[in-house]
Amino acid sequence: MNSRINNDSEGIDRKTSRSICDAVGERLQQSLRPDTSGLSSHLQHLLDELRRRDEVGMAN
């Protein structure tokens, strides 16, 4: 059995690869969000603050 991979296709550059990974990550985060409806208001506030800081960190 021949286990060689046919590598005739063009590769993608680092920037494109990063963009794809970021987009997939964002889609997964949206799809896999936990149900937070049963959280205390304090814990909900902390989660909101964590999300806000993540967004600010991603923008830099």
N, C-alpha and C positions, 0 to 999 in steps of 0.2 A: 504494500500500500504506500502510495506516495504522499508524504505529509508536507510537501512544500506548498507555500501559499503563493498564488499568482498575484504578483505585485505590479500589474500593468497600470493601475489607476494612479492618478496624481495624488500626492499627499496634500494636506492642508497646513497652512502656516500657523504659527503659534497664536496669533491674534484671533484668527477664525476659530481655532480650537477652544480658546478661552471664552469667546462669545457663545459658542454652542454649549459649553459646560455651564456657563452662567444662566443661560436660558432654560436649560434642563433643570438646574437647581431651583430656579424661581418657580417653575411649573410644579415641581415636586413639593415645594413648600406650600404652595396653594392647595394642592390636592391632598396633602397629608396633614393639614392643620388639625390639631386636636380640638375636641369639643370643649370650649372653655365656659360654657353657659353655667356650670355648677361651681365656678370658682368664687371665692370671697372677693369683695371689691378691692381689698388691699393686694391680693395676689394678682388679680386682673390688672391693676395699675402697674405692678412690677413687670408683668409680661409686656404690657404696652410700652413701657419705658425701655425694656430690652429690645423690642422691635424697632423703636425709634432710633436707638443707638446703633443698631445693626445697619439701618438705612443710611444714617449719617456716615458710618464707617465705610460703607460701600461706595459712597459718593466721592470719597477722598482718594 
